[in-house]
Each structure stands twice: as structure tokens, then as C-alpha cells.
Amino acid sequence: MSETPPSEDSSPDRDADAQRRLVRERYADIAIDDGGTSCCSDTAGSADACCDDSMGTDSERLGYAADDIEAVAKGADLGLGCGNPKAIADLEPGETVLDLGSGAGFDCFLAAREVGEEGQVIGVDMTPEMVGKARENVEKNDATNVEFRLGEIEHLPVADRSVDVVISNCVVNLSPAKAQVFREAFRVLAPGGRLAISDVVLTASLPDAVREDPDSLAACVAGASPIETIERLLDDAGFVDARVAPKDDSAEFISEWDDERDLSEYVVSATIEARKPTSERA
């Protein structure tokens, strides 16, 4: 068994600004291309397998129900995640939800259906092209309780103690400052609020060729952290009842992310859950 390495917030070979620039450029291109670099595209080496109808759509394979996919107007689901955060969020009518790295808005629009007209959903994304696309999708989905804000998840444009639930779908791994992301999530959550994230976690040492590859970083691989690191960062931020649960069935789609190697040997999708105490620690 490979030894799981320690993980710092950012690669020692790449500064934080350069890392953010790589990610921003990749997802700007995706927004412009309507998800053209996702699994089901000519640029993906495993497009034939990915798009086989017998295997379901990209989003169905990530854990979304067909009803969810059909409920959101075309253009919001870019097939870019690694799970379904709504499935673990247990959203209630009237709650305020914050989506970190909201992209074109798919998870926000699904959350909006759960919280109803009395609730609110806020999406934050650092890519202007994605925010613009998401705002266009608000009208397409008649989502009057959804708004999108331009900003970094390490510096959220959201007030203290103003949201009930923080969700995210395969975005925290892209951050060069994960500790700051969790501190910000803790700050904006109301006491008793909860974190419900789908992301990738590191299970074995990455080959140098993958770890140092800019494309692997922006493609949700090279920035993954071990479970122990995520748990420590959550605890340091002040969260309680932290639980990181790998999803073994994610190997099926992660193995298709790279033509040259099986990335499921190194990373796996996981659910990340935690809660802000009803009374904060001194």
C-alpha cells in the first residue's frame, strides 16, 4: 500500500496566485464552451464510454436523480462535479444556503427548490465568465431566490453568521489555501449551521508527473488532500462532528479522467460533513 503523504495548502512548486490563475482560466474556457471540456466531449479521452446511455448521464453517475437533472433548465449542469452535495445537506424550507464555487449554478438551482420561496441560495465563484453564465441561468430557471456573487472562496463576499448551510461540489481541492476556506465557511455559518461538501481526497502519493502538472491541478486531482488533513483543517477552523466518508463507487468515473493512468488509485470522491457549534469556542 502506498503511503499517504502530508499535504500543504498549496504546491511548493507553484505560488497561490499562479494556482488561482490556472483554475480561473480553465473554468472560464469551460463557461464559454458550455462545458466543452467535461467528460462527454471530444477533448476527453474516454468520451465514448462516458457518453454511453446505458451508463447514465454524467450527473446521474455523480449521484443526481434523473428528476433533478430534468428540473433545471439546460445550461446550468456542466457535469463538472464529483458528487451531489444536496443529497447530504438535508435542506429545509426557509434556509439560507451558500454554494462555494457555484459554477453555472446547477447545485444552487436544485437547492433553491428545497428551501422554497422563503429560503435563499447564494452562489460564489471567482470566474467572471461563470458568474455571468449563472446569472443568465437565473432567469431561465425562474429562480427568484437565487443570486450569484463574484468572489474567492478564501474571502467570501458574505456576512458573518448569515447562512444555515454551506455546500460545494469538487471545488475546495482547487484552493491553494484550504485552511482559509474552512475558516471562511465557519465565519459565515450561523451557530448550529452545517457544512455539506462533495470533493476529492488523496488516498496515495501522486506520481510526480501528475502532482506537478498544471492541468492535473485544475482538473481536481493534484490539489487533493488526505482525509486526515481535511479533518484537521475542519477541527482547526472550529467545526465539530466532522466526517469525511470516501465513496468507493467513484472509482468508476475517476478512472476515466486520464488516458494514461488510473487516477482512482490516488484520489477518491468523498462526502465532507461538519457542524458549527451552537455556541462558539472561546
URNOR-V38945 format. One record per residue. N is the residue number from 1. RES is the residue in three letters. SS is DSSP state (alpha for helix, beta for strand, coil for the rest). OMEGA is omega in radians with two decimals (* if undefined). Layout:
n = {N,N}
res = {RES,RES}
ss = {SS,SS}
omega = {OMEGA,OMEGA}
This chain:
n = {1,2,3,4,5,6,7,8,9,10,11,12,13,14,15,16,17,18,19,20,21,22,23,24,25,26,27,28,29,30,31,32,33,34,35,36,37,38,39,40,41,42,43,44,45,46,47,48,49,50,51,52,53,54,55,56,57,58,59,60,61,62,63,64,65,66,67,68,69,70,71,72,73,74,75,76,77,78,79,80,81,82,83,84,85,86,87,88,89,90,91,92,93,94,95,96,97,98,99,100,101,102,103,104,105,106,107,108,109,110,111,112,113,114,115,116,117,118,119,120,121,122,123,124,125,126,127,128,129,130,131,132,133,134,135,136,137,138,139,140,141,142,143,144,145,146,147,148,149,150,151,152,153,154,155,156,157,158,159,160,161,162,163,164,165,166,167,168,169,170,171,172,173,174,175,176,177,178,179,180,181,182,183,184,185,186,187,188,189,190,191,192,193,194,195,196,197,198,199,200,201,202,203,204,205,206,207,208,209,210,211,212,213,214,215,216,217,218,219,220,221,222,223,224,225,226,227,228,229,230,231,232,233,234,235,236,237,238,239,240,241,242,243,244,245,246,247,248,249,250,251,252,253,254,255,256,257,258,259,260,261,262,263,264,265,266,267,268,269,270,271,272,273,274,275,276,277,278,279,280,281,282}
res = {MET,SER,GLU,THR,PRO,PRO,SER,GLU,ASP,SER,SER,PRO,ASP,ARG,ASP,ALA,ASP,ALA,GLN,ARG,ARG,LEU,VAL,ARG,GLU,ARG,TYR,ALA,ASP,ILE,ALA,ILE,ASP,ASP,GLY,GLY,THR,SER,CYS,CYS,SER,ASP,THR,ALA,GLY,SER,ALA,ASP,ALA,CYS,CYS,ASP,ASP,SER,MET,GLY,THR,ASP,SER,GLU,ARG,LEU,GLY,TYR,ALA,ALA,ASP,ASP,ILE,GLU,ALA,VAL,ALA,LYS,GLY,ALA,ASP,LEU,GLY,LEU,GLY,CYS,GLY,ASN,PRO,LYS,ALA,ILE,ALA,ASP,LEU,GLU,PRO,GLY,GLU,THR,VAL,LEU,ASP,LEU,GLY,SER,GLY,ALA,GLY,PHE,ASP,CYS,PHE,LEU,ALA,ALA,ARG,GLU,VAL,GLY,GLU,GLU,GLY,GLN,VAL,ILE,GLY,VAL,ASP,MET,THR,PRO,GLU,MET,VAL,GLY,LYS,ALA,ARG,GLU,ASN,VAL,GLU,LYS,ASN,ASP,ALA,THR,ASN,VAL,GLU,PHE,ARG,LEU,GLY,GLU,ILE,GLU,HIS,LEU,PRO,VAL,ALA,ASP,ARG,SER,VAL,ASP,VAL,VAL,ILE,SER,ASN,CYS,VAL,VAL,ASN,LEU,SER,PRO,ALA,LYS,ALA,GLN,VAL,PHE,ARG,GLU,ALA,PHE,ARG,VAL,LEU,ALA,PRO,GLY,GLY,ARG,LEU,ALA,ILE,SER,ASP,VAL,VAL,LEU,THR,ALA,SER,LEU,PRO,ASP,ALA,VAL,ARG,GLU,ASP,PRO,ASP,SER,LEU,ALA,ALA,CYS,VAL,ALA,GLY,ALA,SER,PRO,ILE,GLU,THR,ILE,GLU,ARG,LEU,LEU,ASP,ASP,ALA,GLY,PHE,VAL,ASP,ALA,ARG,VAL,ALA,PRO,LYS,ASP,ASP,SER,ALA,GLU,PHE,ILE,SER,GLU,TRP,ASP,ASP,GLU,ARG,ASP,LEU,SER,GLU,TYR,VAL,VAL,SER,ALA,THR,ILE,GLU,ALA,ARG,LYS,PRO,THR,SER,GLU,ARG,ALA}
ss = {coil,coil,coil,coil,coil,coil,coil,coil,coil,coil,coil,coil,coil,coil,coil,alpha,alpha,alpha,alpha,alpha,alpha,alpha,alpha,alpha,alpha,alpha,alpha,alpha,alpha,alpha,alpha,alpha,coil,coil,coil,coil,coil,coil,coil,coil,coil,coil,coil,coil,coil,coil,alpha,alpha,alpha,alpha,coil,coil,alpha,alpha,alpha,coil,coil,alpha,alpha,alpha,alpha,alpha,coil,coil,coil,alpha,alpha,alpha,alpha,alpha,alpha,coil,coil,coil,coil,coil,coil,coil,coil,coil,coil,coil,coil,coil,coil,alpha,alpha,alpha,alpha,coil,coil,coil,coil,coil,coil,beta,beta,beta,beta,beta,coil,coil,coil,coil,coil,alpha,alpha,alpha,alpha,alpha,alpha,alpha,alpha,alpha,alpha,coil,coil,coil,coil,beta,beta,beta,beta,beta,beta,coil,coil,alpha,alpha,alpha,alpha,alpha,alpha,alpha,alpha,alpha,alpha,alpha,alpha,alpha,coil,coil,coil,coil,coil,beta,beta,beta,beta,beta,coil,beta,coil,coil,beta,coil,coil,coil,coil,coil,coil,coil,beta,beta,beta,beta,beta,beta,beta,coil,coil,alpha,alpha,alpha,coil,coil,coil,alpha,alpha,alpha,alpha,alpha,alpha,alpha,alpha,alpha,alpha,alpha,beta,beta,beta,beta,beta,beta,beta,beta,beta,beta,beta,beta,beta,beta,coil,coil,coil,coil,coil,alpha,alpha,alpha,alpha,coil,coil,alpha,alpha,alpha,alpha,alpha,coil,coil,coil,coil,coil,coil,beta,beta,alpha,alpha,alpha,alpha,alpha,alpha,alpha,alpha,alpha,alpha,alpha,coil,beta,beta,beta,beta,beta,beta,beta,beta,coil,alpha,alpha,alpha,alpha,alpha,alpha,alpha,coil,coil,coil,coil,coil,coil,coil,coil,alpha,alpha,alpha,coil,beta,beta,beta,beta,beta,beta,beta,beta,beta,beta,coil,coil,coil,coil,coil,coil}
omega = {3.13,3.13,3.10,-3.03,2.95,-3.11,3.03,-3.12,-3.12,-3.13,3.10,-3.10,-3.05,-3.12,-3.01,-3.13,3.12,3.13,3.12,-3.13,3.10,-3.12,-3.12,-3.12,3.13,-3.04,2.97,3.10,3.14,3.13,-3.12,-3.09,-3.11,3.10,-3.07,3.13,3.10,-3.06,-3.08,3.12,-3.14,-3.12,-3.13,-3.05,-3.07,-3.04,-3.09,3.13,-3.08,-3.03,3.06,-3.08,-3.11,-3.13,-3.11,3.10,3.07,-3.03,3.07,3.13,3.11,3.08,3.12,3.07,3.11,3.12,3.10,-3.09,-3.12,-3.08,-3.09,-3.10,-3.12,3.10,-3.13,-3.11,-3.13,3.09,-3.00,-3.03,3.08,3.14,-3.12,-3.10,3.13,-3.09,-3.13,-3.03,-3.12,-3.08,-3.13,3.08,3.09,-3.11,3.03,-3.05,3.07,3.12,3.13,-3.10,-2.92,3.09,-3.12,2.96,-3.04,-3.12,3.10,-3.11,3.06,3.11,-3.13,3.11,-3.11,-3.06,3.05,-3.07,3.13,3.13,-3.13,3.07,3.13,3.05,3.10,3.11,-3.08,-3.09,-3.10,-3.12,3.10,3.13,3.10,3.12,-3.14,3.13,3.05,-3.11,3.09,-3.13,-3.14,-3.09,-3.13,-3.04,-3.07,-3.13,3.14,3.02,-3.13,-3.10,3.07,3.13,3.10,-3.11,3.03,-3.13,-2.97,3.06,-3.04,-3.08,3.07,2.98,-3.02,-3.11,-3.13,-3.06,3.00,3.08,3.06,-3.09,3.04,-3.12,-3.08,3.13,-3.12,-3.05,3.04,-3.09,-3.05,3.11,3.12,3.10,-3.12,3.07,3.11,3.09,3.12,-3.11,-3.02,3.12,3.00,3.06,-3.08,3.13,-3.01,3.13,3.14,-2.98,2.89,-3.14,3.06,3.08,-3.10,3.14,3.13,-3.13,3.09,2.99,-3.13,-3.11,3.11,-3.08,-3.06,-3.09,3.13,3.14,3.12,3.08,-3.09,-3.13,3.01,3.12,-2.98,-3.14,-3.12,3.12,3.06,3.13,-3.10,3.12,3.12,3.13,3.13,-3.13,3.10,3.13,3.14,-3.14,3.13,-3.12,3.04,3.11,3.14,3.13,3.08,-3.02,3.11,3.10,-3.06,-3.10,3.12,3.12,-3.10,-3.12,3.12,3.13,-3.13,-3.07,-3.07,-3.13,-2.96,-3.11,3.12,-3.08,3.10,3.04,-3.04,-3.13,3.11,3.04,-3.13,2.96,-3.12,-3.09,3.08,-3.09,3.01,-3.12,3.11,3.00,-3.03,3.10,3.12,*}
